[in-house]
Amino acid sequence: MARSADLRPRPPYNPAIQSVLEALDHDPNRYEVNKVRKVSACRTRPLEDALLADKSVRVEQVSIPGPRGTLTASIVRPTADSTVKRPRPCIFYIHGGALISCNRFAGLDTSAVWARDFDAITISVDYGLAPEHTGEQLVEDCYAGLLWTEQCLDQLDIDPSRLILYGTSAGGGLAAATALMARDRGGPKLAGLFLECPMLDDRSETVSARQYVSGPFYNSTMNRFAWSCLLGERVGTHDVSQYEAPARAADLEGLPPTFIDCASAEPFRDEIVIFASRLWAAGVCAELHVWPGGPHGYDRIAPDAPMSKQAREARLAWLRRVFTGTI
């Protein structure tokens, strides 16, 4: 895959994570799905094991109906007072992985924090990955999981007024697409939409996409490869729907209150800022954070860096406001 040089000048990386980024430097000339999946599995498996061993939560596996067969989901509940039936807030979580890798446990370790801080239930579903699954198949899986959650609110002890849709990276793009689908189909009513560094636009035409063509972590070369796995030759053409790439949506009116964040030194920066501006233009209550000097996934790369801690605090503060009805 041909690449051009990075557009300069560009925002520098934060000094707190520069050394970590250099140690993690990997910028292959070509990407392969199986290699990406192996690297992702090595990175996320310890976090999955830690969640399953965490005594503060109970993790249950369920099978739910999907558009092409059975889907597997995990439900994470707080262990404390787990026998007490009361409506609890719920986060329907969609994992990242560039549309091509990871499973429902990627990033799900944060569900233990949500259980502790908010007494929240988290539901995460395995959606079909590209390139084996393409087009709108991924979002249809996510929407099926959200529909199942709505149908089982009483059974799962979920408060219907405190259901949040949350996605990270590629999962953030899928969360935005799922929210659009719920709006358009008269689906589940959402209290909030949380887009953590979301992957929204297949076109890679922004300044930030051209500034980070290469680099020590996720860059726009990898991003174009990931989108091509989902869309094939349709990448960047007019033949892409809003349910495949949410930045293509003509109208964002009617979406729930939205939190959206990114870092300044990543390829998604500008498409995220544009999407936030369009949310405001559509009358949506939206909160945007752009964390200076971070690459994509900065809070996982350097969790102890000050900006990573501040980002986590801002995320939890927004969730708290939604769950308490003060947003």
ZIUR-V628528 format. One record per residue. N is the residue number from 1. RES is the residue in one letter. SS is DSSP state (h for helix, s for strand, l for the rest). NEAR is the number of other C-alpha atoms within 10 Angstrom. Layout:
# ZIUR-V628528
n,res,ss,near
N,RES,SS,NEAR
N,RES,SS,NEAR
This chain:
# ZIUR-V628528
n,res,ss,near
1,M,l,9
2,A,l,6
3,R,l,10
4,S,l,9
5,A,l,10
6,D,l,17
7,L,l,13
8,R,l,10
9,P,l,7
10,R,l,15
11,P,l,15
12,P,l,13
13,Y,l,19
14,N,l,20
15,P,h,11
16,A,h,16
17,I,h,22
18,Q,h,17
19,S,h,13
20,V,h,14
21,L,h,20
22,E,h,12
23,A,h,9
24,L,l,12
25,D,l,12
26,H,l,13
27,D,l,15
28,P,l,10
29,N,l,11
30,R,l,10
31,Y,l,14
32,E,l,11
33,V,h,14
34,N,h,11
35,K,h,11
36,V,h,15
37,R,h,17
38,K,h,12
39,V,h,12
40,S,h,16
41,A,h,16
42,C,h,11
43,R,h,13
44,T,h,17
45,R,h,15
46,P,h,12
47,L,h,17
48,E,h,19
49,D,h,12
50,A,h,11
51,L,h,21
52,L,h,17
53,A,h,12
54,D,l,14
55,K,l,13
56,S,l,15
57,V,s,22
58,R,s,19
59,V,s,18
60,E,s,12
61,Q,s,13
62,V,s,13
63,S,s,12
64,I,s,15
65,P,s,14
66,G,s,18
67,P,l,13
68,R,l,10
69,G,s,8
70,T,s,12
71,L,s,19
72,T,s,16
73,A,s,20
74,S,s,19
75,I,s,18
76,V,s,26
77,R,s,26
78,P,s,23
79,T,l,17
80,A,l,14
81,D,l,10
82,S,l,12
83,T,l,7
84,V,l,8
85,K,l,12
86,R,l,13
87,P,l,18
88,R,s,21
89,P,s,24
90,C,s,30
91,I,s,25
92,F,s,22
93,Y,s,28
94,I,s,32
95,H,l,27
96,G,l,26
97,G,l,19
98,A,l,26
99,L,l,26
100,I,l,23
101,S,l,24
102,C,l,25
103,N,l,25
104,R,l,19
105,F,l,25
106,A,l,22
107,G,l,21
108,L,h,22
109,D,h,19
110,T,h,13
111,S,h,24
112,A,h,24
113,V,h,16
114,W,h,22
115,A,h,23
116,R,h,15
117,D,h,13
118,F,h,18
119,D,l,20
120,A,l,25
121,I,s,26
122,T,s,25
123,I,s,26
124,S,s,28
125,V,s,26
126,D,l,19
127,Y,l,27
128,G,l,21
129,L,l,19
130,A,l,21
131,P,l,18
132,E,l,10
133,H,l,16
134,T,l,19
135,G,l,20
136,E,l,18
137,Q,h,20
138,L,h,23
139,V,h,25
140,E,h,22
141,D,h,24
142,C,h,28
143,Y,h,25
144,A,h,19
145,G,h,28
146,L,h,24
147,L,h,16
148,W,h,15
149,T,h,21
150,E,h,17
151,Q,h,12
152,C,l,12
153,L,h,16
154,D,h,14
155,Q,h,9
156,L,h,18
157,D,l,16
158,I,s,22
159,D,s,17
160,P,s,19
161,S,s,17
162,R,s,21
163,L,s,28
164,I,s,25
165,L,s,24
166,Y,s,26
167,G,s,28
168,T,s,24
169,S,l,24
170,A,h,25
171,G,h,29
172,G,h,27
173,G,h,30
174,L,h,33
175,A,h,32
176,A,h,30
177,A,h,27
178,T,h,30
179,A,h,30
180,L,h,24
181,M,h,18
182,A,h,18
183,R,h,18
184,D,h,11
185,R,h,9
186,G,l,9
187,G,l,16
188,P,l,19
189,K,l,17
190,L,l,18
191,A,l,22
192,G,s,26
193,L,s,27
194,F,s,28
195,L,s,28
196,E,s,24
197,C,l,27
198,P,l,27
199,M,l,30
200,L,l,27
201,D,l,24
202,D,l,25
203,R,l,18
204,S,l,22
205,E,l,14
206,T,l,15
207,V,h,17
208,S,h,23
209,A,h,25
210,R,h,21
211,Q,h,21
212,Y,l,25
213,V,l,22
214,S,l,22
215,G,l,19
216,P,l,17
217,F,l,20
218,Y,l,20
219,N,l,23
220,S,h,24
221,T,h,25
222,M,h,21
223,N,h,23
224,R,h,20
225,F,h,21
226,A,h,24
227,W,h,29
228,S,h,18
229,C,h,22
230,L,h,25
231,L,h,23
232,G,h,14
233,E,h,11
234,R,h,14
235,V,l,20
236,G,l,17
237,T,l,10
238,H,l,9
239,D,l,9
240,V,l,18
241,S,l,15
242,Q,l,19
243,Y,l,24
244,E,l,27
245,A,l,23
246,P,h,26
247,A,h,24
248,R,h,17
249,A,l,16
250,A,l,10
251,D,l,14
252,L,l,22
253,E,l,15
254,G,l,14
255,L,l,24
256,P,l,22
257,P,l,19
258,T,s,24
259,F,s,21
260,I,s,21
261,D,s,22
262,C,s,29
263,A,s,25
264,S,l,23
265,A,l,26
266,E,l,29
267,P,l,29
268,F,l,29
269,R,h,24
270,D,h,20
271,E,h,24
272,I,h,26
273,V,h,17
274,I,h,12
275,F,h,20
276,A,h,23
277,S,h,14
278,R,h,19
279,L,h,22
280,W,h,15
281,A,h,13
282,A,l,14
283,G,l,13
284,V,l,18
285,C,l,16
286,A,s,20
287,E,s,15
288,L,s,16
289,H,s,19
290,V,s,18
291,W,s,19
292,P,l,15
293,G,l,20
294,G,l,28
295,P,l,29
296,H,l,23
297,G,l,19
298,Y,h,26
299,D,h,20
300,R,h,11
301,I,h,17
302,A,l,19
303,P,l,15
304,D,l,13
305,A,l,17
306,P,h,13
307,M,h,21
308,S,h,21
309,K,h,14
310,Q,h,14
311,A,h,20
312,R,h,12
313,E,h,11
314,A,h,15
315,R,h,17
316,L,h,16
317,A,h,11
318,W,h,18
319,L,h,22
320,R,h,16
321,R,h,11
322,V,h,21
323,F,h,21
324,T,l,12
325,G,l,11
326,T,l,8
327,I,l,14
